[in-house]
């Protein structure tokens, strides 16, 4: 497959540039429905662009710090140190706002909500990645207290039942998001679980956030703080590999509920663990092999949900469709661990999807080896465009 990379990059960059807020200049998640600031989306997109333009990550981190949680607010899920989930400015135009507002009755302009479990560890991971790339110690020093607050949120608030895992408690729909990990539109996936729910990929994010913050703490000679975080990471890794592993499937569970019961649904989510280092070494190869079995793998990328699951639906939002950013995160882990053949397979698959669709939407479907762009899929979408730009520029 040959690409006219200059033309492809030009198109993608035009799409991406259209998602910068016209006044505040932060990255909006997608068009036409998600024209606001999203913690999870903006952080992953910034990570994708680190090699291309590291200033995007710096600006994103600075922007998110402005809205870092200060108080406990049960309505918005705000807590001290927590990084926001989404925020629509008061001056968000009605023409944009109404396309999204009609679906989410509780959302208000000008009021951030904090209904994501993973934005906070991702904030710390991207800060560490930014520092590795730039060695910008001045900025690190400027943001260090905010980073410590984010760690303290993970320790003091992120683990509701104090079992060592980051988790969320389900809330009534009228009050906010039922699911606060990235598959937040697939509430039925988690509906059988008792509160609180610990999603698999978020444990990997937490582990890496602890490890990276431990390293950054040494720069400021905070040895005691560093040792505390290293200890927390070590305990988390041990408990995670014991409690999330499904021996009969050679794979990790999607989640644990508040009683320690596994949700054994086979999904793409454990693939995110590969870049974090949380998996025991002998489990890594088993995860990789499982991701490329035909119930998850297609020529256009890894599905979010196994075709063997009874609720699989290739046209669904997150129970069988393919998300470019999901595949990019998996590919990052494959590259980090030296699975170059498998990394290239995902890269080729996502670029093939871009070539055939002539764009790269939020998600797409594959039925009988044919790719379909759903009508409701946002396009452009920041972390989808970022995934393809990253693959093209590597």
C-alpha positions in Angstrom: 0.0 0.0 0.0 1.4 3.4 -1.1 0.6 6.7 0.4 1.0 10.2 -0.8 2.1 11.2 2.6 2.3 14.9 2.0 -1.3 15.1 0.8 -2.5 12.8 3.5 -0.7 14.8 6.2 -2.0 18.0 4.8 -5.6 16.8 4.9 -5.3 15.4 8.4 -3.6 18.5 9.7 -6.4 20.7 8.2 -8.9 18.5 10.0 -6.9 18.6 13.2 -6.4 22.4 13.1 -10.2 22.9 12.7 -10.6 21.4 16.2 -8.7 24.1 18.0 -11.1 26.3 20.0 -11.2 29.6 18.1 -10.7 31.7 21.2 -9.1 29.5 23.9 -7.0 27.5 21.4 -7.3 24.2 23.3 -8.0 20.9 21.4 -11.7 20.1 21.1 -12.5 16.4 20.9 -14.5 16.2 17.7 -17.0 17.7 15.3 -19.9 18.2 15.2 -20.9 16.8 18.7 -17.9 17.1 20.9 -16.7 20.7 20.5 -15.5 21.1 24.0 -12.4 20.4 26.2 -12.1 16.7 27.1 -9.4 15.6 29.5 -8.9 12.1 28.3 -9.1 13.0 24.6 -6.9 16.1 24.7 -4.2 14.2 26.7 -4.0 11.3 24.4 -4.0 13.6 21.3 -1.2 15.6 22.9 0.8 12.4 23.4 0.2 11.4 19.8 1.6 14.8 18.7 4.7 14.9 21.0 7.1 14.1 18.2 5.4 16.5 15.8 4.8 19.5 18.1 5.5 19.1 21.8 4.0 22.6 22.5 0.5 21.0 22.1 1.1 18.8 25.1 2.5 21.8 27.2 -0.5 23.9 26.4 -2.9 21.1 27.1 -1.3 20.4 30.5 -1.4 24.1 31.4 -5.1 24.4 30.3 -6.2 21.3 32.4 -4.4 22.6 35.4 -6.6 25.7 35.3 -9.6 23.5 36.0 -8.0 20.9 38.3 -10.4 19.9 41.1 -10.4 22.0 44.3 -13.4 20.8 46.3 -15.8 17.9 46.6 -18.9 18.3 44.5 -21.2 15.2 44.1 -23.1 16.8 41.2 -20.0 17.3 39.0 -17.8 14.6 40.5 -15.2 17.2 41.3 -12.6 16.2 43.9 -9.3 17.9 45.0 -6.6 17.2 42.5 -8.9 15.5 39.9 -8.5 16.3 36.2 -11.7 17.2 34.4 -13.7 15.0 32.0 -15.4 17.6 29.8 -16.0 21.3 29.7 -18.0 23.6 27.4 -17.2 27.3 27.7 -20.0 29.7 28.4 -19.4 31.3 25.0 -19.8 27.9 23.1 -22.0 28.9 20.2 -25.6 27.6 20.2 -25.1 26.1 16.8 -22.4 23.8 18.3 -23.9 23.4 21.7 -27.4 22.1 20.7 -25.9 19.3 18.6 -24.5 17.8 21.8 -26.7 19.2 24.6 -29.8 17.4 23.3 -28.2 14.1 24.2 -26.8 15.0 27.6 -29.5 16.7 29.6 -27.4 17.3 32.8 -24.5 19.0 31.1 -24.2 22.8 31.5 -22.1 25.3 29.6 -19.5 27.0 31.7 -19.3 24.2 34.3 -16.6 21.5 34.1 -17.6 18.0 35.0 -15.1 15.4 36.4 -16.8 12.2 35.4 -13.7 10.3 34.2 -11.5 8.0 36.2 -8.6 8.0 33.8 -8.0 11.7 33.0 -5.9 12.1 36.1 -3.4 9.3 35.6 -3.2 10.1 31.9 -2.4 13.7 32.9 0.6 12.4 34.8 1.7 10.1 32.0 1.6 12.8 29.4 3.5 15.2 31.8 6.2 12.5 32.1 6.3 11.9 28.3 6.5 15.7 27.7 9.5 16.0 30.1 11.3 13.0 28.5 10.9 14.6 25.1 11.8 18.2 26.0 13.7 18.1 29.3 11.7 21.3 30.1 12.6 21.4 33.8 11.2 24.9 34.2 7.8 23.8 33.2 8.0 20.7 35.3 8.8 22.8 38.3 5.9 25.2 37.4 3.4 22.3 37.3 4.9 20.1 40.0 2.5 21.0 42.8 -0.4 20.2 40.4 1.1 16.9 39.6 1.4 16.1 43.3 -2.3 17.0 43.8 -3.2 14.6 41.0 -1.2 11.8 42.7 -2.9 12.6 46.0 -6.3 12.3 44.2 -5.4 8.8 43.0 -4.4 7.8 46.5 -7.1 9.6 48.6 -10.1 9.6 46.3 -9.6 7.4 43.2 -9.9 4.1 45.2 -13.4 4.2 46.7 -13.3 0.9 48.6 -9.6 1.0 49.4 -8.8 -2.3 47.6 -5.8 -0.8 45.8 -7.5 -0.2 42.4 -8.8 3.0 40.9 -12.6 2.7 40.5 -15.8 4.6 40.0 -19.2 4.3 41.5 -22.2 4.1 39.3 -24.7 7.1 39.3 -28.2 7.5 38.0 -28.2 8.7 34.4 -29.9 11.9 35.3 -26.9 12.7 37.6 -24.2 11.9 35.1 -22.2 9.2 33.5 -22.8 5.6 34.6 -19.3 4.6 33.3 -16.3 6.7 33.9 -13.6 4.9 31.8 -13.2 5.3 28.1 -16.1 3.1 27.1 -18.4 5.5 28.9 -21.3 5.0 26.4 -21.4 1.2 27.0 -23.2 1.3 30.4 -24.7 -2.2 29.8 -21.2 -3.7 29.8 -20.9 -2.8 33.5 -24.5 -2.9 34.6 -24.2 -6.4 36.2 -21.3 -5.2 38.5 -21.6 -4.0 42.0 -20.2 -0.6 43.0 -17.4 0.4 42.8 -16.1 -0.8 39.4 -12.4 -1.0 38.6 -11.8 -1.0 34.8 -8.8 -3.0 33.5 -7.0 -0.4 31.5 -7.2 2.3 34.2 -5.1 0.1 36.5 -2.3 0.1 33.9 -2.5 3.9 33.6 -2.4 4.2 37.4 0.7 1.9 37.6 2.6 3.9 35.0 1.6 7.2 36.6 3.0 6.1 39.9 6.2 4.9 38.3 6.7 8.0 36.2 6.0 10.3 39.1 8.5 8.4 41.2 11.1 9.2 38.6 10.2 12.8 38.4 10.2 13.1 42.2 13.9 12.2 42.2 14.7 15.3 40.0 13.5 17.4 42.9 15.3 15.2 45.4 12.0 14.0 46.9 13.3 10.6 47.8 10.7 9.7 50.4 7.8 10.6 48.0 9.5 8.6 45.2 9.9 5.6 47.4 6.3 5.8 48.5 5.1 5.8 44.8 7.4 2.9 43.9 6.0 0.9 46.7 2.4 1.7 45.6 3.2 0.7 42.0 4.8 -2.6 43.2 1.8 -3.6 45.3 -0.6 -2.5 42.5 1.2 -4.7 39.9 1.2 -7.8 42.2 -2.5 -7.5 43.1 -3.6 -6.6 39.6 -2.0 -9.7 38.0 -3.5 -11.9 40.6 -7.1 -10.5 40.6 -7.7 -9.5 37.0 -6.1 -12.4 35.2 -8.6 -15.0 33.7 -6.6 -18.3 33.6 -9.0 -20.1 31.2 -8.9 -17.2 28.7 -5.2 -16.3 29.0 -6.4 -12.7 29.1 -7.4 -9.9 31.6 -10.9 -9.3 32.7 -12.6 -6.1 31.5 -13.2 -5.0 35.2 -13.6 -6.0 38.8 -16.6 -5.1 40.8 -16.7 -4.0 44.4 -16.8 -7.6 45.6 -13.8 -8.6 43.5 -15.9 -10.4 40.8 -14.4 -10.4 37.4 -16.2 -9.1 34.3 -14.9 -11.7 31.9 -16.0 -10.0 28.6 -13.3 -10.2 25.9 -12.5 -6.6 24.7 -9.6 -4.5 23.4 -9.1 -2.8 26.7 -6.4 -5.1 28.0 -4.3 -4.1 25.0 -3.8 -0.7 26.6 -1.8 -2.4 29.4 1.1 -3.2 27.1 2.5 0.3 27.2 2.2 0.6 31.0 4.4 -2.2 32.3 1.9 -3.5 34.7 1.7 -7.0 33.2 3.8 -9.8 34.4 6.3 -10.6 31.6 4.9 -14.0 30.9 1.4 -12.5 30.4 2.4 -10.0 27.8 2.8 -12.4 24.9 -0.5 -14.0 25.8 -2.2 -10.7 25.5 -0.6 -10.0 22.2 -1.7 -13.3 20.7 -5.2 -12.9 22.0 -5.6 -9.5 20.4 -4.8 -10.9 17.0 -7.3 -13.7 17.0 -10.0 -13.4 14.4 -12.8 -12.5 16.9 -10.9 -9.2 17.7 -8.6 -8.7 14.7 -9.8 -7.3 11.3 -7.8 -6.0 8.3 -8.9 -2.5 9.5 -7.8 -2.9 13.1 -8.7 -4.5 16.4 -12.3 -4.4 17.4 -13.4 -3.0 20.7 -15.4 -6.2 21.5 -15.1 -9.8 20.6 -17.4 -11.3 18.0 -17.8 -14.3 20.3 -19.6 -12.2 23.0 -23.4 -12.5 22.9 -23.8 -8.7 22.8 -21.3 -8.1 20.0 -22.6 -5.6 17.4 -20.2 -4.3 14.7 -22.3 -1.2 14.3 -22.4 -0.3 18.0 -20.5 2.6 19.4 -18.2 0.6 21.6 -19.3 -3.1 21.5 -17.7 -4.2 18.2 -16.7 -1.1 16.3 -13.1 -0.1 15.7 -11.6 3.0 17.2 -8.3 4.4 15.8 -7.1 5.8 19.1 -7.8 2.5 20.8 -5.6 0.8 18.2 -2.9 3.5 18.5 -2.6 2.9 22.3 -2.3 -0.8 21.7 0.3 -0.2 19.0 2.3 2.0 21.4 2.6 -0.9 23.8 3.6 -3.3 21.0 6.3 -0.9 19.9 7.6 -0.4 23.4 7.8 -4.1 24.0 9.5 -4.9 20.7 6.6 -6.5 18.9 7.5 -4.7 15.6 5.6 -7.1 13.3 2.4 -6.6 15.3 2.9 -2.9 15.5 3.2 -2.7 11.7 0.0 -4.8 11.3 -2.0 -2.2 13.3 -0.3 0.7 11.6 -1.1 -0.8 8.2 -4.7 -1.5 9.2 -5.4 2.0 10.4 -3.8 3.6 7.4 -5.8 1.3 5.1 -9.0 2.5 6.8 -8.0 6.1 6.3 -7.2 5.4 2.6 -10.5 3.7 2.0 -12.7 6.1 3.9 -10.8 9.2 2.7 -11.0 10.4 6.3 -10.6 9.0 9.7 -13.7 9.2 11.9 -14.1 8.7 15.6 -14.9 5.0 14.9 -16.0 2.7 12.1 -17.4 -0.7 11.5 -16.3 -3.8 9.7 -18.8 -6.3 8.3 -17.8 -9.2 6.0 -14.4 -7.5 5.6 -16.0 -4.3 4.4 -15.5 -1.0 6.2 -18.4 1.2 7.0 -18.4 4.7 8.4 -21.5 5.1 10.7 -23.5 8.2 10.3 -23.2 9.3 13.9 -19.4 9.0 14.0 -17.8 12.4 14.5 -15.3 13.4 11.8 -12.9 15.0 12.3 -12.0 13.6 15.7 -8.8 14.7 17.4 -7.4 11.5 18.7 -8.3 9.6 15.4 -6.5 12.2 13.3 -3.7 12.2 15.8 -3.4 8.4 15.5 -3.0 8.5 11.8 -0.6 11.5 11.8 1.5 9.7 14.4 1.6 6.5 12.3 2.5 8.6 9.1 5.3 10.5 10.8 7.0 7.5 12.6 
